[in-house]
Amino acid sequence: MNKLLFLFIFVFSFSFGQQIDAKKEVNKVMDAWHKAAAEADFDAYFNLMTTDGVFIGTDATENWQNDAFKEFSKPYFDKGKAWSFSALERNVYVNSTEDFAWFDELLDTQMKICRGSGVLKKINGEWKIAHYVLSIAVPNDKVDALIALKKESDSLLTKKLKAH
């Protein structure tokens, strides 16, 4: 019985340790991705994404598929100044087979505090960002003012989207 208990504890500890390692790897990828943008390193930035990666920006019209996002971003990177995000906190979750991870993070940005969330896939032993969503964090007591600020533009976009 003691051997069975020992084996169970060993296996549990081993798999828990692997989960911690996978989370560390995901954190390193996300930190490197943000650093590549801050340093305007186009190749490093996009090499950390899947070829079919998606970036959802803060504007309601920003649903960038990888090639379109590269095209949009290239002039910013070429000027030597893309964007600078640094994680204030991040929560990482990994599936049991450790080939899929998801996360949420609070970011310090030029837009003040934002929230990022996304999905990474392990491809050929490397974690790659497959989907990223950036949103501006709005304190609850400021939502009414924000709604008033964007009411007109949201109404026009809503009308346009409903027409399709």
C-alpha positions as CSV (number, residue, x, y, z in Angstrom):
1,M,0.0,0.0,0.0
2,N,2.8,2.4,0.8
3,K,4.5,1.7,-2.5
4,L,1.2,2.5,-4.3
5,L,0.8,5.8,-2.4
6,F,4.4,6.7,-3.1
7,L,3.9,5.9,-6.8
8,F,0.8,8.1,-6.9
9,I,2.5,11.0,-5.1
10,F,5.5,10.7,-7.5
11,V,3.4,10.7,-10.6
12,F,1.2,13.6,-9.4
13,S,4.3,15.6,-8.4
14,F,5.9,14.9,-11.8
15,S,2.9,16.0,-13.8
16,F,2.4,19.1,-11.6
17,G,6.0,20.0,-12.1
18,Q,5.6,19.7,-15.9
19,Q,2.6,22.0,-15.7
20,I,4.7,24.6,-13.9
21,D,7.4,24.3,-16.6
22,A,4.8,24.7,-19.3
23,K,3.4,27.8,-17.6
24,K,7.0,29.2,-17.3
25,E,7.5,28.6,-21.0
26,V,4.3,30.4,-21.9
27,N,5.3,33.3,-19.7
28,K,8.6,33.5,-21.5
29,V,7.0,33.6,-24.9
30,M,4.5,36.3,-23.9
31,D,7.3,38.4,-22.3
32,A,9.5,38.0,-25.4
33,W,6.5,38.9,-27.7
34,H,5.9,42.1,-25.8
35,K,9.6,42.9,-25.7
36,A,9.9,42.3,-29.5
37,A,7.1,44.9,-30.0
38,A,8.7,47.4,-27.7
39,E,12.1,47.0,-29.5
40,A,10.3,47.0,-32.9
41,D,11.7,43.6,-33.8
42,F,9.2,42.6,-36.5
43,D,10.6,39.2,-37.2
44,A,10.9,38.2,-33.6
45,Y,7.4,39.4,-32.9
46,F,5.7,37.5,-35.7
47,N,7.9,34.4,-35.3
48,L,6.2,34.0,-31.9
49,M,2.8,33.7,-33.6
50,T,1.3,30.9,-35.6
51,T,1.1,31.4,-39.3
52,D,-2.7,31.6,-39.0
53,G,-2.6,33.7,-35.8
54,V,-5.2,36.3,-35.0
55,F,-4.8,39.7,-33.2
56,I,-8.0,41.4,-32.0
57,G,-7.3,45.0,-31.3
58,T,-9.1,47.6,-29.1
59,D,-11.1,49.0,-32.0
60,A,-14.3,47.1,-32.9
61,T,-13.1,46.8,-36.5
62,E,-9.7,45.3,-35.6
63,N,-9.9,41.6,-36.2
64,W,-6.5,41.0,-37.8
65,Q,-5.6,37.7,-39.5
66,N,-1.9,37.2,-39.5
67,D,-1.0,38.5,-42.9
68,A,-3.2,41.6,-42.6
69,F,-1.8,42.3,-39.1
70,K,1.8,42.1,-40.5
71,E,0.9,44.5,-43.2
72,F,-0.8,46.9,-40.8
73,S,2.1,46.6,-38.2
74,K,5.1,46.8,-40.6
75,P,5.2,50.6,-40.9
76,Y,5.2,51.0,-37.0
77,F,8.0,48.4,-36.7
78,D,9.9,50.1,-39.6
79,K,9.8,53.4,-37.8
80,G,11.5,51.7,-34.8
81,K,8.5,52.2,-32.5
82,A,5.7,49.7,-32.4
83,W,4.0,49.5,-29.0
84,S,5.2,48.8,-25.5
85,F,3.2,46.5,-23.2
86,S,4.5,45.0,-20.0
87,A,2.6,42.5,-17.9
88,L,1.5,43.7,-14.5
89,E,0.0,40.2,-13.8
90,R,-0.7,37.1,-15.9
91,N,-2.7,33.9,-15.3
92,V,-1.7,31.0,-17.4
93,Y,-3.6,27.7,-17.9
94,V,-2.4,24.6,-19.7
95,N,-4.4,21.6,-20.9
96,S,-3.5,18.1,-19.6
97,T,-1.5,17.2,-22.8
98,E,0.4,20.4,-22.5
99,D,0.0,21.4,-26.2
100,F,-2.5,24.1,-25.7
101,A,-2.5,27.1,-23.2
102,W,-4.7,30.1,-22.5
103,F,-4.0,33.2,-20.5
104,D,-5.2,36.6,-19.3
105,E,-3.0,39.5,-18.4
106,L,-3.2,43.0,-17.1
107,L,-0.8,45.3,-19.0
108,D,0.9,48.6,-18.5
109,T,0.6,50.3,-21.9
110,Q,0.6,53.8,-23.5
111,M,-3.2,53.4,-23.2
112,K,-2.8,52.9,-19.5
113,I,-4.0,49.6,-18.1
114,C,-5.2,47.2,-20.7
115,R,-6.2,43.5,-20.6
116,G,-4.8,40.9,-22.9
117,S,-6.0,37.4,-23.3
118,G,-5.2,34.7,-25.7
119,V,-4.4,31.1,-26.8
120,L,-1.1,29.5,-27.5
121,K,-0.4,26.2,-29.3
122,K,2.7,24.0,-29.0
123,I,3.9,23.4,-32.5
124,N,7.0,21.3,-33.1
125,G,7.9,21.7,-29.4
126,E,7.6,25.5,-29.4
127,W,4.8,27.6,-27.9
128,K,3.2,30.0,-30.5
129,I,0.5,32.6,-30.0
130,A,-2.5,31.6,-32.1
131,H,-5.0,34.2,-30.8
132,Y,-4.6,37.4,-28.9
133,V,-7.3,39.9,-27.7
134,L,-6.4,43.3,-26.4
135,S,-8.9,45.5,-24.6
136,I,-8.8,48.7,-22.7
137,A,-9.7,48.2,-19.1
138,V,-12.4,50.6,-18.0
139,P,-13.3,51.1,-14.4
140,N,-16.9,50.3,-13.7
141,D,-17.6,53.8,-12.5
142,K,-16.4,55.3,-15.8
143,V,-18.5,53.1,-18.1
144,D,-21.4,55.5,-18.4
145,A,-19.0,58.3,-19.6
146,L,-17.4,55.8,-22.0
147,I,-20.7,54.8,-23.5
148,A,-21.6,58.4,-24.1
149,L,-18.3,59.0,-25.7
150,K,-18.6,56.1,-28.2
151,K,-22.4,56.2,-28.7
152,E,-22.4,57.8,-32.1
153,S,-19.6,55.8,-33.6
154,D,-20.9,52.5,-32.2
155,S,-24.4,53.3,-33.5
156,L,-23.0,53.8,-37.0
157,L,-20.9,50.6,-36.9
158,T,-23.8,48.6,-35.5
159,K,-26.0,49.8,-38.3
160,K,-23.3,48.9,-40.9
161,L,-22.8,45.4,-39.4
162,K,-26.5,44.6,-39.2
163,A,-26.9,45.6,-42.8
164,H,-24.6,42.6,-43.9
